[in-house]
Amino acid sequence: METPGTIRIEDDDYDAAHAAVHGSPLMRRLFADAMGDGYPAEVDPFSSCSWWLLGRLVTALRMPPGGRLVDLGCGRGGPGLWLARALAAQLDGVDFSRAAVEVAAARAPSFVPAGRARFHRRTFAGTGLPDACADGAVSVDALPFAPDREAALREAHRILTPGARLAFTARVTPGASDPPGDWPAMGHTTGFDLEETHTDEGVDPFWARLHASWLAHADALHAELGERAAANLLTEARVFATRRADLPPAQLLVLRRR
Ligand SMILES: C[S@@+](CC[C@H](N)C(=O)[O-])C[C@H]1O[C@@H](n2cnc3c(N)ncnc32)[C@H](O)[C@@H]1O
């Protein structure tokens, strides 16, 4: 999850993870313990999505009433569904994991009336959505996984109406083309202006606590999630224990479509 540009994760790895994590009481407990009172339990995020982030997203999107919101890399749907309910928006969630979009669709009635949310098994670079259909887009701990980040931004530009915002979490290395990369510069190239950036000071301590807890519960994770999903999470935890200190800070970026 916390791995853009560092570990190659395939879509069937995500399928395995989403299928295993959905309904895992242990994973929910470890996420909740690591995030503390910033944890939005109903959202059940597979990410660093906290009350802080949800509040910032509500403010940053400037959604019109009844507008359409797109959640890019929606996972099991929690952040987008919570935002769609809070903003009285229509929702399109996009994710390349079949397991994720199936779970997200099943969760939708707990958040929004029938017909207000749709989920699509598509990619960042090919959402399948119509031109200029969206009044806002979010992506929580997902867009940096795009294999071609400029193609992902061009696709976001295509589906947003002029003036609409794309709000997403990422790390930024000014002037660098290698991941994490210079997201404001890539945004400018692909037709966006940078409107806001906010550093989320809670993210790195959260991942450090979560990864430590996965390693401490390795046997229980294997038993509850199965070998493949548990092994991927434990690899992520080990890799990030050594690399976290070198990463730039986690940020919320808000780009406005020109
Ligand atoms: C860390 S999870 C975050 C999920 C969700 N946003 C949340 O906060 O719970 C990253 C998501 O990005 C999706 N993803 C990764 N690469 C993708 C791509 N190229 N196209 C579409 N989805 C992708 C994964 O399947 C996964 O659900």
The ligand as an SDF file (V2000), in Angstrom:
LIG
                    3D

 27 29  0  0  0  0  0  0  0  0999 V2000
   -3.4490    1.7110   -0.9470 C   0  0  0  0  0  0  0  0  0  0  0  0
   -4.8680    1.2710   -1.8620 S   0  0  0  0  0  0  0  0  0  0  0  0
   -5.9470    2.6270   -1.4540 C   0  0  0  0  0  0  0  0  0  0  0  0
   -7.3930    2.2770   -1.6720 C   0  0  0  0  0  0  0  0  0  0  0  0
   -8.3950    3.3600   -1.2670 C   0  0  0  0  0  0  0  0  0  0  0  0
   -8.1180    4.5990   -1.9540 N   0  0  0  0  0  0  0  0  0  0  0  0
   -8.4120    3.5890    0.2340 C   0  0  0  0  0  0  0  0  0  0  0  0
   -8.0040    4.6740    0.6630 O   0  0  0  0  0  0  0  0  0  0  0  0
   -8.8700    2.7090    0.9610 O   0  0  0  0  0  0  0  0  0  0  0  0
   -4.3940    1.6580   -3.5530 C   0  0  0  0  0  0  0  0  0  0  0  0
   -5.4530    1.2580   -4.5770 C   0  0  0  0  0  0  0  0  0  0  0  0
   -4.9950    1.6290   -5.8880 O   0  0  0  0  0  0  0  0  0  0  0  0
   -5.4090    0.6220   -6.7980 C   0  0  0  0  0  0  0  0  0  0  0  0
   -4.5500    0.7310   -7.9870 N   0  0  0  0  0  0  0  0  0  0  0  0
   -3.2050    0.5930   -8.0400 C   0  0  0  0  0  0  0  0  0  0  0  0
   -2.7560    0.7760   -9.3100 N   0  0  0  0  0  0  0  0  0  0  0  0
   -3.8460    1.0530  -10.0610 C   0  0  0  0  0  0  0  0  0  0  0  0
   -4.0520    1.3770  -11.4400 C   0  0  0  0  0  0  0  0  0  0  0  0
   -3.0200    1.4420  -12.3010 N   0  0  0  0  0  0  0  0  0  0  0  0
   -5.3000    1.6280  -11.8820 N   0  0  0  0  0  0  0  0  0  0  0  0
   -6.3500    1.5660  -11.0100 C   0  0  0  0  0  0  0  0  0  0  0  0
   -6.2230    1.2730   -9.6930 N   0  0  0  0  0  0  0  0  0  0  0  0
   -5.0010    1.0240   -9.2250 C   0  0  0  0  0  0  0  0  0  0  0  0
   -5.2550   -0.6760   -6.0120 C   0  0  0  0  0  0  0  0  0  0  0  0
   -6.0130   -1.7460   -6.5220 O   0  0  0  0  0  0  0  0  0  0  0  0
   -5.6970   -0.2450   -4.6250 C   0  0  0  0  0  0  0  0  0  0  0  0
   -7.0800   -0.4850   -4.4270 O   0  0  0  0  0  0  0  0  0  0  0  0
  1  2  1  0
  2  3  1  0
  2 10  1  0
  3  4  1  0
  4  5  1  0
  5  6  1  0
  5  7  1  0
  7  8  2  0
  7  9  1  0
 10 11  1  0
 11 12  1  0
 11 26  1  0
 12 13  1  0
 13 14  1  0
 13 24  1  0
 14 15  1  0
 14 23  1  0
 15 16  2  0
 16 17  1  0
 17 18  1  0
 17 23  2  0
 18 19  1  0
 18 20  2  0
 20 21  1  0
 21 22  2  0
 22 23  1  0
 24 25  1  0
 24 26  1  0
 26 27  1  0
M  CHG  2   2   1   9  -1
M  END
$$$$
